[in-house]
């Protein structure tokens, strides 16, 4: 069992997956920092000096100036600004993954349509191989193309 596990772990797919996971986690941290530290401050400034990281709705009867103060007091809050930051993080990461997959498909030819190797039977409209001379579904004889 140990030798089978070793053979499985050494396969390229498992190592590729591990490297992809580590790089993806690091990329996620970079995008989070970009969103929080670079992207959101100018957007907040343009919207009237709004600090998105401190934008919240207090659900308790007491007043708190910051999310940190509300959390320290154990007050329930709806952290709208942090949620917006997370949505923007997701959109940036999803777009980057989309572009990466699109680029890889272009390099490997995955974006080209598969060659046509079937045709429709004119009698039963089922899909059959192009060289077929008789439909396997309705057994009709087909004209040569």
N, C-alpha and C positions, 0 to 999 in steps of 0.2 A: 504494500500500500504506500509506503514511503517513497519507493522508486517511481510509482505512478504519479504521486503528487509532485515529485521533483520534475518529472518530464512535463507535467501540465504547467507548472510554475515557470519553467524555462522557455516554454513556447513563446514565440514573438508576440502573439496576441495579448497575452497576460501582461507582459512587460510593456507593450505599447499602451495598454489600458491604464496601467499604473502611472506611466509618464504623462499620459493625457490628463489623468485625474489631478496630478500635482501641478501641472502647467495650468489647467483650468482653474484650480483653487487660487493660484497666484494671480491669474488674470482677473478673477472675480474681485480680489482685494484691490487690484489696480483700478478697476472700473468703479468700485465703491469709493475709493479715495478721489478719483476724478470727479465723480458725481457730487460727493459731499464737499470737497475742498476747492474745486475749480469751477464746476458747472453751476451749482445751485447758488453760491453767493452773488454772482452778477444777475442771475434771474431774480433773486430776492430783492436786490437793490433796484432793479428795473420795476419791480412791482410795489415799490414804496417801502424799502428797507425791511422786508420780511425775512426773518431767520427761519428757514424751513426746518432746520434740525430742532428748533424749539417751538414749532407750531403744534399746539395740542388743544384738546377740549377737556376741561376739568369736569369730571362727573361727580365730584364731591361738593359739599356745601362750603368748604374752606377755599380761600384764594391762594394760588401758588404762582410765582413769577416764572418758574422754569419747570421743565419736565423732571430734572434731577431733584428739585425740591419736592415735587409731588410724589415721585417714586420713593424718596427717602421717608416721607410721611406715610407711605402705603396707600396713597389716594388713587382711585381708579381714573385712568385717563384714556382718551382716544388720541393716539400719537399720529396725527394726520401728516405732519411734515416728514417724519421718519418713513411713513408708508409711501409718500410720494417719492422720496429718495430711493426706496427699494424698487418701486415701479420703474423709475428711470434707469436704475442699475440693470434690471431685467431686460428692458428694451435695448439697451446698448449691447449687453451680452448676447441676446437673441439675434440682433442684427449682425454682430461679429461672427457668430456661429453660422448664420445663414450665408454670409459672404465666404467664409472658409469652406463650407460644404459646396457652394457653387463653384469656387475656384478649383477644388479637388475634383469635382465632377467634370469640369472643363479639361483638366489635365489628363484624367483617366478615360475620357470619352464617354462618361456616364450621362452626359447631357445630350448625346446624339440618340435619335430614335432607333429602336431595335429594327433589324432588317425584317421585312415582311416575308413570312414563310407559310402563311395560310391564305385561303380564299374562302368565299362563301359558296355553299352548294346552292345552285339556282332553284332547286326544288323545295328543300326543307330549310334553307337559310342557316344551316349550322356551319361552324368553322371546320374546315378540313385542310390537310396539307396540300400545297400547290401541285406537287406531281401526281396527286391521286387521280385515278381514272374512274373510280366508282366511290360514291359517298358511303362511308361506313355507317351512317345513321339511317338513311332512307333507302340505301342500296341502288339508287339511280345511277345510270351510266352518265358520265360527264363528257362533254366535248373537249377535245384537246385544245389547249390554249394557243 
